[in-house]
Amino acid sequence: MEVLWAHEDAGGQPATAREVGHALAGERDLAYTTVMTVLDRLAKKGFLRRTRDGRAWRYRPAASREDYVTELMLGALELTGDRGAALAHFAQSVSGDEAEVLRRALEDLTRKEPPG
């Protein structure tokens, strides 16, 4: 996923399995078929979108990195018995700058809420 997000961030078109494999070559020695299998499974699970390009598939992320991380965080909140306590603990563990980002986001949400 990181390779595809980076590829997209750099303005590239969706990547083929071979391009993903080349990008990973510095990190690991992976067979082309392994890369193809993983990309195919990620596409079937909805994490990637793919389009035909001749005989190859081109893959792109179905969601942004931020959207994906948001879903992970929401999933983690579902695992707790006390969402409020989990959110409070999370808020206490972030940096001052991160707390400010959260504060601004909450203020923006409050302004957008219709009067009730």
C-alpha positions in Angstrom: 0.0 0.0 0.0 2.8 2.4 0.9 4.4 1.9 -2.6 1.1 2.7 -4.3 0.3 5.7 -2.1 3.8 7.1 -2.8 3.4 6.4 -6.5 0.1 8.3 -6.4 1.5 11.1 -4.3 4.3 11.6 -6.9 1.6 12.1 -9.6 2.2 8.7 -11.3 -0.4 6.7 -13.0 -1.6 3.5 -11.3 1.2 1.0 -11.0 1.7 -2.5 -12.4 2.7 -5.5 -10.3 6.2 -5.3 -11.9 6.5 -1.6 -10.9 5.5 -2.4 -7.4 7.9 -5.3 -7.3 10.8 -3.0 -8.5 9.9 -0.4 -5.8 10.1 -3.2 -3.2 13.3 -4.7 -4.5 15.5 -2.6 -2.3 13.6 -3.8 0.8 13.0 -7.5 0.0 13.6 -10.1 -2.6 10.0 -10.9 -3.7 8.9 -13.0 -6.7 6.8 -11.3 -9.3 4.0 -13.9 -8.7 4.0 -13.0 -5.0 3.5 -9.3 -5.7 0.8 -10.2 -8.2 -1.0 -12.4 -5.7 -0.9 -9.8 -2.9 -2.1 -7.0 -5.2 -4.9 -9.3 -6.5 -6.0 -10.1 -3.0 -6.0 -6.5 -1.9 -8.1 -5.6 -5.0 -10.6 -8.3 -4.2 -10.9 -7.1 -0.6 -11.6 -3.5 -1.9 -8.3 -1.9 -0.8 -7.2 -1.4 -4.4 -8.8 -0.5 -7.7 -7.5 -2.0 -10.9 -7.8 -1.4 -14.6 -6.5 -3.4 -17.5 -3.5 -2.1 -19.5 -2.9 -4.5 -22.2 -2.1 -7.8 -20.6 -1.3 -6.2 -17.2 -3.4 -4.7 -14.5 -2.7 -1.3 -13.1 -3.4 -0.8 -9.4 -4.2 2.3 -7.4 -5.3 2.7 -3.7 -9.1 2.7 -3.3 -8.7 5.3 -0.5 -6.1 7.8 0.7 -3.6 6.9 3.4 -5.5 9.2 5.8 -8.9 7.5 5.0 -7.4 4.1 5.6 -5.8 5.1 9.0 -9.2 6.7 10.0 -10.9 3.4 9.4 -8.3 1.6 11.5 -8.8 4.1 14.3 -12.6 3.8 14.2 -12.2 0.0 14.2 -10.0 0.2 17.3 -12.6 2.4 19.0 -15.2 -0.3 18.3 -13.1 -2.8 20.3 -13.3 -0.8 23.5 -16.1 -1.0 26.0 -15.8 2.7 26.8 -15.3 4.9 23.7 -15.2 8.1 25.8 -12.4 6.8 28.0 -10.4 5.6 25.0 -10.8 8.9 23.3 -9.8 10.8 26.5 -6.7 8.6 26.9 -5.8 9.1 23.2 -6.2 12.9 23.6 -3.8 12.9 26.6 -1.2 11.0 24.6 -0.9 13.3 21.6 1.6 16.2 21.3 0.6 19.8 21.7 0.6 20.4 18.0 -1.6 17.3 17.4 -4.0 18.4 20.2 -4.3 21.7 18.4 -5.2 20.0 15.2 -7.9 18.0 17.1 -9.2 21.1 18.7 -9.6 22.9 15.4 -11.3 19.9 13.8 -13.8 19.7 16.7 -14.5 23.4 16.5 -15.1 23.1 12.7 -17.5 20.2 13.4 -19.4 22.2 16.1 -19.8 25.1 13.7 -21.2 22.8 11.0 -23.8 21.2 13.3 -27.4 22.4 12.6 -29.0 24.1 15.6 -31.0 21.5 17.6 
